[in-house]
Amino acid sequence: MGIGTDLHQLKAGRRLVLGHVPIEFDRSPVGHSDGDVLLHAVTDAVLGAAGLPDIGELFPDTDPAYEGIDSSRLLERALAMVAERGYVPVNVDAIIHAEQPKLGPHKKAIREEVARLLGLTAEAVSIKAKTNEGVDAVGRGEAIACTVVVGLRRLDRT
């Protein structure tokens, strides 16, 4: 099992992407990459479950190679490292913390895309959306965050 979290400040600018799915919104995450908090948290959870370094160590925001990068590419690289250790993901449980936009209409698409990226069925992926009831930066609409738990299983090497 691995746990991943991510948080990004929201500002006017680029587009909002969650789980590799673009979402219409007037603000987007501030970040070195595309700011996809869901995929960043999934990547950290996958890496952590395999005992690998975190996303910031492997793909630092000080490296120009990762500026504006599609977070699905970081996840793809992390999955390759995890596979080298003999593991594959089996399930994902994710909570996206956002006051706005309302994510209910997007959860199915996000679930299906995260499942596709991980090589899982949609039934193995849970996407939940929670507000912070007006409390803290997320609750004030200044930030978006995500918490993810991922399970891995060892590949049969016979």
N, C-alpha and C positions, 0 to 999 in steps of 0.2 A: 504494500500500500504506500502511496505517496500523497502528500498534501502540497498544493500550490496556491499562492495568493498573488494578486496584483491590484494596483490602484493607480489611476491616472487622473490628473486634473483635466477638467473639460474647459475648452475655449473655442471660440469661433475659428473656423479654419478648414482643415481637411474633413474628410468624411468619417463617420462613425462606422466601425466594423466590429462585429462580435461573432466569434466562431467562424470567421472568414465570410460572413454574410454582411453586405452593406445595408445600413439602416438609415433612412431619411431622418435627419435631426439637424438642428441649427448649430450644434456644437460637436466637437470631436475631442478625443483624448490627445493630450500633449505628450509626445514621446519621441524617442529617437527612431523607432521603427514605425509601423502603421498604428501602434497603440492598441492592438486588439487584446484587451485585458483577459478575455476568456482563453484565447489560445496561449497567452503568456502563462496563465495559471495552470492550464493543462500541461504545457511543456515543463514547467517546474515540477508538477506532480509526477509526471512520467520519469523525469530525471531523478527525482528524489526516491521514488520507489525502487529504482535500479542502483541506488547508492552513488549516483554521479553528481558532479558539481551543479550548481544552480544556473539558471538562464543568464543571469548577470555576469557570472564568471566565464561561461562558455561563449556568450554573444554580447560582449560589453557595449554599453552605449557610448563609449569613447572611441569605438572602432568605426571609421567611416564606411566600412563594408556593409554595416547593418543599418545605415541611415535610410529610413523610408522603406525598409524591407517588409515584404509580405510575411506576416508571422507564421503562416502555414509552412513557409520554407524553414523557419527555425524549428518548428515542430517536426518536420520531415527529418531534419538532421538529428534531432534528439531521438526520434524513433529508431534511426539507424544505429546510433550509439547503444541504445537499449537492446536492440536485436543482437548486436555484437556481444553483449553480456548474456544473451540467451533468453531474453524475455520479450513478451508481447502484451499489449494492453488487453484487458478483458472487460472492464467497465469504467464508466466515468459518472461522477455525481458532482454537478456544478451549481453554484448559486451566484447569480449576477446581482450585484447590489447597485441599484440606480433609482433615483427619484423620477427621472425622465430620461429617455422616452419610455412610454409604456411598452413593455417587451412581450406581453401576451401574444399579440398577433405574429410575432417573429420566432417564437420558441420552437415551433415545429421545423422550420427551415434551418434554424441554428442546430437543433438536435441532429437532423439528418446530415448536415454538413460536417459537424464534429465527428459523427459516426463514420462518414466516408473517409475523412482524413486519417482516422485511426484504424480503418479496416474492420470496423465493428458494425453490428446491426443497430438500428435506431433504438431497439429495446434495451440495449446495453448502455445507453446514454440517457442521463437525466439532466434536464436544464430547468432550473428554477429561477425565478426573478423575484426579488424582494426590494421594497423601498426601505429607507431608514427613518421613516416617519418624521422627516424634517430635522433629524438630529445629525450633527457633524457635517463634514464637507460633502459627503454623499447625499445626505438628507437635504442639504441646502441646494443641491443641483450643481455643485462646484466640481464634483469628481464622480468617477464610476469605478467600481471595484468588483473583484471576483474571488471566490474561494472554490477550490476543486479538490476532490479526492479521486485518485485513479488506482485501480487494482491491476497488477500484472500477474502473468503466470509464466512459469519456466517452460521454454520450448523443449519438447522431447528430442533429444539429440541422437536417438538410435536410428 
